[in-house]
């Protein structure tokens, strides 16, 4: 703002929130900080530290932190997500077992979310079927039929969308999972 002092220049309205602007005959004359507004805004800012046991970039650690934060929020709201409006169990052991199963389900959901997000970032477009709810609905359509010899066979062919989702989850065509890392 010091560079435009004495020139005919009109600053955008957003500056008026933080500074008292002075004009004289359509020329920018000067400014004064609104210290109370700036101080209030600074009090709303915060800092946090993420400590990791692995060496990683700040962006990678922030993304990992955010994905874990999402899992924690899901676990906190498991009543809606897992149909747990009430425990409906007869003992504390059964309640603990139910909470443990929910915890495992949320770990699996977080892993699916991470893999789908990674695949979505690799794709040129942003397909909406690579969200966890959409992907699970799409995968529910895959049906296997048990044959008399005990083997299983697909009821119908796997769609291109399902292939993308299964590829993101690292599943091969024959249904077995393989790891490359």
C-alpha positions in Angstrom: 0.0 0.0 0.0 3.0 2.3 0.6 3.8 2.0 -3.2 0.5 3.5 -4.2 0.5 6.5 -1.9 -0.2 9.7 -3.8 -1.6 7.9 -6.9 -5.2 7.7 -8.1 -6.0 4.3 -6.9 -9.1 2.7 -5.2 -8.3 -0.3 -3.1 -10.8 -3.2 -3.0 -13.5 -3.2 -0.3 -11.8 -6.1 1.6 -9.0 -3.8 2.7 -11.4 -1.7 4.6 -12.1 -4.5 7.1 -8.5 -4.4 8.3 -7.4 -0.8 7.6 -8.8 2.7 7.8 -8.1 4.0 4.3 -7.6 7.8 3.6 -8.2 9.3 0.2 -7.7 12.9 -0.9 -9.1 14.1 -4.2 -9.3 10.5 -5.6 -5.7 9.8 -4.6 -4.8 7.2 -2.0 -3.3 9.2 0.8 -2.6 6.6 3.5 -3.8 3.9 5.8 -4.1 3.1 9.5 -4.3 -0.5 10.8 -7.4 -1.5 12.7 -5.5 -3.1 15.5 -8.5 -4.4 17.3 -9.8 -6.2 14.2 -6.4 -7.6 13.4 -5.9 -8.8 16.9 -9.3 -10.5 17.0 -8.5 -12.3 13.8 -5.1 -13.4 15.0 -6.7 -14.9 18.2 -8.8 -17.1 15.9 -5.6 -18.5 14.3 -3.9 -21.5 15.7 -0.9 -23.7 15.4 -0.6 -27.4 15.8 2.3 -29.9 15.6 2.2 -33.3 14.1 4.8 -35.7 15.5 5.4 -38.9 13.4 7.6 -41.9 13.8 8.2 -42.0 10.1 10.1 -39.5 8.0 7.6 -37.8 5.6 6.8 -34.5 4.1 4.5 -32.0 5.8 1.8 -32.5 3.1 1.8 -36.3 3.5 1.7 -36.1 7.3 -1.2 -33.5 7.1 -3.1 -35.8 4.7 -2.6 -38.8 7.0 -3.7 -36.7 10.0 -6.8 -35.6 8.2 -7.7 -39.1 7.2 -7.4 -40.2 10.8 -9.4 -37.3 11.9 -12.2 -38.4 9.6 -12.0 -41.9 11.1 -12.3 -40.5 14.6 -15.3 -38.4 13.7 -16.9 -41.5 12.1 -16.2 -43.5 15.2 -17.8 -40.8 17.3 -20.9 -40.8 15.1 -21.1 -44.6 14.7 -24.7 -44.5 15.8 -25.8 -43.4 12.4 -23.0 -45.1 10.3 -23.2 -48.6 11.8 -26.9 -48.6 12.9 -25.9 -48.4 16.5 -28.8 -46.4 17.9 -28.8 -48.5 21.0 -26.5 -51.4 21.9 -29.3 -53.9 22.5 -27.0 -56.3 24.2 -27.4 -58.4 27.4 -23.9 -58.0 28.9 -21.0 -55.7 29.0 -18.9 -58.3 27.2 -21.3 -58.2 24.3 -21.2 -54.4 24.2 -17.4 -54.4 24.2 -17.4 -57.0 21.4 -19.8 -54.9 19.4 -17.6 -51.7 19.9 -14.5 -53.7 18.9 -16.2 -54.9 15.6 -17.3 -51.3 14.9 -13.7 -50.2 15.4 -12.4 -52.8 13.0 -15.1 -51.8 10.5 -13.9 -48.2 10.7 -10.3 -49.2 10.2 -11.3 -51.0 7.0 -13.4 -48.0 5.9 -10.4 -45.7 6.5 -8.2 -47.9 4.4 -10.8 -48.0 1.6 -11.1 -44.2 1.8 -7.3 -43.8 1.5 -7.0 -46.2 -1.5 -9.9 -44.6 -3.3 -8.6 -41.1 -2.7 -5.2 -42.1 -4.0 -6.7 -43.6 -7.2 -9.0 -40.5 -7.7 -5.9 -38.3 -7.6 -4.2 -40.4 -10.3 -7.2 -40.1 -12.7 -7.6 -37.2 -15.1 -11.2 -36.5 -14.2 -12.8 -36.6 -10.7 -15.2 -39.5 -10.9 -17.9 -39.4 -8.2 -18.0 -43.2 -7.9 -14.7 -43.2 -6.0 -16.2 -42.2 -2.7 -16.6 -44.9 0.0 -20.5 -45.0 -0.1 -20.6 -45.0 -3.9 -17.9 -47.6 -4.3 -19.5 -49.9 -1.7 -22.9 -49.6 -3.5 -21.2 -50.4 -6.8 -19.4 -53.4 -5.4 -22.6 -54.7 -3.8 -23.9 -55.4 -7.3 -21.2 -58.1 -7.9 -22.8 -61.5 -7.3 -21.2 -64.8 -7.0 -23.0 -68.1 -7.5 -21.8 -71.3 -5.8 -21.6 -74.2 -8.3 -22.3 -77.8 -7.4 -18.6 -78.6 -7.3 -18.1 -75.9 -4.6 -16.4 -73.3 -6.8 -17.8 -69.8 -7.2 -18.6 -68.1 -10.5 -19.6 -64.5 -11.3 -23.3 -64.2 -12.1 -22.5 -61.4 -14.6 -19.5 -59.6 -15.9 -17.7 -57.0 -13.8 -18.4 -53.5 -15.2 -15.7 -51.0 -16.1 -16.6 -48.9 -13.0 -16.3 -51.9 -10.8 -12.9 -52.8 -12.3 -11.6 -49.3 -11.5 -12.8 -49.6 -7.9 -11.4 -53.1 -7.5 -8.1 -51.9 -9.1 -7.9 -49.1 -6.5 -8.4 -51.7 -3.8 -5.6 -53.8 -5.3 -7.8 -56.8 -6.3 -7.0 -58.9 -9.3 -9.5 -60.3 -11.9 -9.7 -63.7 -10.2 -10.7 -62.2 -6.9 -7.5 -62.8 -5.0 -5.6 -59.9 -3.5 -2.0 -59.3 -4.3 0.5 -56.9 -2.8 3.4 -55.3 -4.6 5.0 -53.5 -1.7 
